[in-house]
Amino acid sequence: MHVSPFGDIMASLRRGAITPKTNIKTPTDIGAIIRARRQDRALSQQALADRAGVSRKFLIDLEAGHERAELGKTLAILAALGLSLEATDPIPRGRDYDPARRDYAQTFTELLANRDFEFAIKMLADYATASLKAGKPLLQRSPRLKDPHWSAALAGITNYTAHRLGQPAPSWTRRIKPLDTAWMPSPTGTSENP
């Protein structure tokens, strides 16, 4: 007798619980698919949560179709069940789409010139995360920003990532004058001193 590793999938297909390709349009749709696959595999919510490295509460909410489910955790649950998401468009390639290859100096220069301060704040966090993931500060040259506050913020984050990675900070960070007072970037572009 030959047992196929796809037996549970085929049983689900025969029952109509899962179709070969399913359009997922709502959080409730993906929750129903995850619940059906979990039940087909005779897994308790706790067993699946443990396998995926998430909390049982997260899985309960996901199966219930809650809209605020974190994508990374959702993908972990899908992987634990042998499921994946498929896009109809190819994954974009190139510097604009790969955080490790993005030209952060140019990105910050353009964002600040366009007064898109809210997105610039988000990019500060993205820059730090991408640098840590890449294993090096990704701003190796000075962004040459006109605003000393933003220059100091980028130099500080660059120094922080270099320190966390046990590396020397790029030389441009030593040329940036530290701020005399505390400063927080504001989505409106105005300086905020806490």
C-alpha positions in Angstrom: 0.0 0.0 0.0 1.3 3.5 -1.0 0.5 6.4 1.2 0.7 9.8 -0.4 1.9 12.7 1.7 -1.0 14.6 0.0 -3.7 12.3 1.3 -5.2 14.9 3.7 -5.1 17.5 0.9 -6.8 15.1 -1.5 -9.5 14.2 1.1 -10.2 17.9 1.6 -10.5 18.4 -2.2 -12.9 15.5 -2.5 -15.1 17.0 0.3 -14.9 20.4 -1.4 -13.3 22.0 1.7 -10.3 23.2 -0.3 -10.2 23.9 -4.0 -6.9 23.8 -6.0 -6.9 27.6 -6.2 -9.0 29.7 -3.9 -9.4 33.5 -4.1 -9.0 34.9 -0.7 -10.9 38.2 -0.4 -11.4 38.7 3.3 -9.8 37.8 6.6 -12.8 35.5 7.2 -11.8 33.5 4.0 -8.3 32.9 5.2 -9.5 32.1 8.7 -11.9 29.5 7.3 -9.2 27.9 5.2 -6.8 27.7 8.1 -9.5 26.2 10.4 -10.5 23.6 7.8 -6.8 22.5 7.2 -6.1 22.4 11.0 -9.2 20.2 11.5 -8.3 18.0 8.6 -4.9 17.4 10.2 -6.6 16.7 13.6 -4.6 19.4 15.2 -5.8 21.3 18.2 -5.5 25.1 18.2 -2.7 24.8 20.8 -0.8 22.2 18.8 -0.9 24.3 15.6 0.0 27.5 17.5 3.0 25.7 19.1 4.1 24.3 15.7 3.9 27.8 14.1 5.5 29.6 17.1 2.5 31.8 17.7 0.0 32.2 20.6 -3.2 30.2 20.7 -5.0 33.6 21.1 -3.5 34.8 17.8 -4.7 31.6 16.1 -8.2 31.9 17.5 -8.4 35.5 16.3 -7.1 34.5 12.9 -9.5 31.6 12.5 -12.3 34.0 13.5 -11.4 36.4 10.6 -10.1 39.3 12.7 -8.7 41.9 10.4 -5.6 42.9 12.2 -3.7 39.7 12.0 0.1 40.1 11.6 1.2 38.9 8.2 4.4 37.3 9.4 2.5 35.2 12.0 -0.2 34.3 9.5 2.5 33.1 7.0 4.0 31.0 9.8 0.7 29.3 10.4 0.2 28.7 6.7 3.7 27.2 6.5 3.0 24.9 9.5 -0.1 23.6 7.6 1.7 23.2 4.3 -0.1 26.1 2.7 1.3 29.2 1.0 0.1 32.4 -0.5 0.4 32.9 -4.3 0.4 36.2 -6.1 -0.6 36.6 -9.7 2.1 39.3 -10.2 5.8 38.4 -10.1 7.8 39.6 -7.1 9.4 42.9 -8.0 13.2 42.9 -8.1 15.7 45.7 -7.9 16.9 48.3 -5.5 13.5 49.9 -4.9 12.1 46.6 -3.6 15.0 45.1 -1.7 15.7 46.9 1.6 19.3 45.7 1.6 20.0 47.3 -1.8 17.9 50.5 -1.4 19.8 53.8 -1.7 18.8 55.2 1.7 20.7 58.5 1.2 18.7 59.2 -2.0 15.5 57.9 -0.3 15.8 60.3 2.7 16.9 63.2 0.5 13.8 62.8 -1.7 11.4 62.2 1.2 12.5 65.3 3.0 12.6 67.5 -0.1 9.0 66.4 -0.8 8.1 67.1 2.9 6.9 63.6 3.3 7.9 63.5 7.0 5.5 60.8 8.0 7.0 58.3 5.6 10.5 59.5 6.5 9.8 58.5 10.1 8.7 55.1 8.9 11.9 54.8 6.8 14.1 55.5 9.9 12.8 52.2 11.4 13.0 50.4 8.1 16.6 51.5 7.6 17.6 50.3 11.1 15.8 46.9 10.6 17.3 46.4 7.1 20.8 47.3 8.4 20.6 44.9 11.2 19.3 42.2 8.9 22.0 42.9 6.3 24.7 42.7 9.0 26.1 46.2 8.3 24.9 49.8 8.4 23.4 50.4 4.9 24.2 54.1 4.8 27.9 54.0 4.0 28.0 57.5 2.6 26.5 60.7 4.0 23.0 61.5 2.9 24.0 65.2 2.9 20.7 66.4 4.2 20.0 70.1 4.8 18.2 69.6 8.1 20.7 68.9 10.9 18.0 67.2 12.9 17.4 64.5 10.3 21.2 64.2 9.7 21.7 63.6 13.4 18.9 61.1 13.5 20.3 59.1 10.7 23.9 59.3 12.1 22.5 58.1 15.5 20.7 55.1 14.0 23.7 54.3 11.8 26.0 54.4 14.9 23.5 52.3 16.9 23.3 49.6 14.2 27.1 49.5 13.8 27.5 49.2 17.6 24.9 46.4 17.7 26.7 44.6 15.0 30.1 45.1 16.6 31.4 47.1 13.7 32.9 50.6 13.4 30.5 53.3 12.3 30.9 54.7 8.8 33.2 57.8 8.9 30.5 60.2 7.7 28.7 59.8 11.1 31.6 61.4 12.9 31.2 64.6 10.8 27.6 65.1 11.9 27.3 67.6 14.7 25.3 66.1 17.6 22.1 68.0 18.6 22.3 70.3 21.7 18.7 69.3 22.7 16.5 66.3 22.4 14.5 66.2 19.2 11.8 63.9 17.9 10.8 63.9 14.2 7.2 64.9 13.6 4.9 63.8 10.8 4.1 67.4 10.1 7.7 68.4 9.7 7.9 70.6 12.7 10.6 69.9 15.3 9.4 68.6 18.6 11.5 68.9 21.7 10.3 66.4 24.3 
